[in-house]
């Protein structure tokens, strides 16, 4: 039988659509499942790392974009996602939020594989 779990709405979080590498996302979801946490929490940890690491123009070199990107709809802390979007403008031309989120995903995966 279905057991409904009522959750309180967190007003600091909003739904966002973005495109991310399917292979990276699958690996993040696997880590999240092993840790018993929602995967978007790990995405946010990676986003915080990106904000701390890439501050100045030229500090982030645009990677080649993955060919396996899929569109996802997930919830992020609104302020955090907006800071990521603003950081793309500071870092240079043709750098987008999903590039920075994927960089954070790579960091998370390297950190949790240790």
C-alpha positions as CSV (number, residue, x, y, z in Angstrom):
1,X,0.0,0.0,0.0
2,X,1.2,3.5,-0.8
3,X,2.4,5.5,2.2
4,X,2.3,9.2,1.6
5,X,5.1,11.2,3.2
6,X,4.2,14.8,3.6
7,X,7.2,17.1,3.3
8,X,7.2,20.8,4.2
9,X,8.1,23.1,1.3
10,X,11.5,24.7,1.6
11,X,11.2,28.2,0.3
12,X,14.9,28.5,-0.3
13,X,14.7,25.8,-3.0
14,X,13.4,26.0,-6.5
15,X,13.0,23.7,-9.5
16,X,15.5,24.3,-12.3
17,X,15.9,22.7,-15.7
18,X,19.4,22.1,-17.0
19,X,21.3,19.7,-19.2
20,X,24.0,17.5,-17.7
21,X,26.1,14.6,-18.8
22,X,24.1,11.4,-18.3
23,X,27.2,9.3,-17.5
24,X,28.3,11.8,-14.8
25,X,24.7,12.1,-13.4
26,X,24.4,8.3,-13.2
27,X,27.7,8.1,-11.3
28,X,26.5,10.9,-8.9
29,X,23.2,9.1,-8.4
30,X,25.1,5.9,-7.5
31,X,27.3,7.7,-4.9
32,X,24.1,9.3,-3.5
33,X,22.4,6.0,-3.3
34,X,25.4,4.5,-1.5
35,X,25.4,7.4,1.0
36,X,21.6,7.4,1.3
37,X,21.3,11.0,0.3
38,X,19.5,12.8,-2.6
39,X,21.7,13.3,-5.6
40,X,21.0,17.0,-5.8
41,X,22.7,17.5,-2.4
42,X,25.9,16.2,-4.1
43,X,25.4,18.5,-7.0
44,X,25.1,21.4,-4.6
45,X,28.3,20.4,-2.8
46,X,30.1,20.4,-6.2
47,X,28.6,23.8,-7.0
48,X,29.9,25.2,-3.8
49,X,33.4,23.8,-4.6
50,X,33.2,25.5,-8.0
51,X,32.3,28.8,-6.5
52,X,35.3,28.5,-4.1
53,X,37.7,27.3,-6.8
54,X,36.9,29.3,-9.9
55,X,36.7,33.0,-9.1
56,X,38.7,35.0,-11.7
57,X,38.3,35.2,-15.4
58,X,40.6,32.7,-17.1
59,X,40.7,30.4,-14.0
60,X,38.2,28.0,-15.6
61,X,39.0,26.6,-19.0
62,X,36.0,25.6,-21.0
63,X,36.0,21.8,-21.3
64,X,34.7,19.9,-24.4
65,X,31.0,19.5,-23.9
66,X,29.8,15.9,-23.3
67,X,27.8,14.4,-26.1
68,X,25.5,12.5,-23.7
69,X,23.8,15.5,-22.1
70,X,20.2,15.0,-20.9
71,X,17.7,17.5,-19.7
72,X,17.0,17.2,-16.0
73,X,14.6,19.0,-13.7
74,X,15.8,19.1,-10.1
75,X,15.7,21.4,-7.1
76,X,18.6,23.5,-6.0
77,X,19.0,26.2,-3.4
78,X,17.9,29.2,-5.4
79,X,20.7,31.5,-4.2
80,X,23.3,28.9,-5.0
81,X,22.1,28.3,-8.5
82,X,21.8,32.1,-9.2
83,X,25.4,32.5,-7.9
84,X,26.6,29.8,-10.3
85,X,24.8,31.5,-13.2
86,X,26.4,34.9,-12.2
87,X,29.8,33.2,-12.0
88,X,29.6,32.1,-15.6
89,X,29.5,35.8,-16.7
90,X,32.7,36.5,-14.6
91,X,34.6,33.5,-15.9
92,X,34.3,34.3,-19.6
93,X,32.5,33.9,-22.9
94,X,30.7,30.6,-23.7
95,X,30.8,29.2,-20.2
96,X,27.4,28.1,-18.9
97,X,26.0,27.0,-15.6
98,X,25.9,23.3,-16.7
99,X,29.6,23.5,-17.5
100,X,30.3,24.5,-13.9
101,X,27.9,22.0,-12.5
102,X,29.6,19.2,-14.4
103,X,33.0,20.4,-13.1
104,X,31.6,20.1,-9.6
105,X,30.3,16.7,-10.4
106,X,33.8,15.6,-11.5
107,X,35.2,17.0,-8.2
108,X,32.6,15.0,-6.2
109,X,33.3,11.8,-8.0
110,X,37.1,12.2,-7.6
111,X,36.6,13.1,-3.9
112,X,34.3,10.1,-3.1
113,X,36.4,7.6,-5.0
114,X,39.4,8.2,-2.7
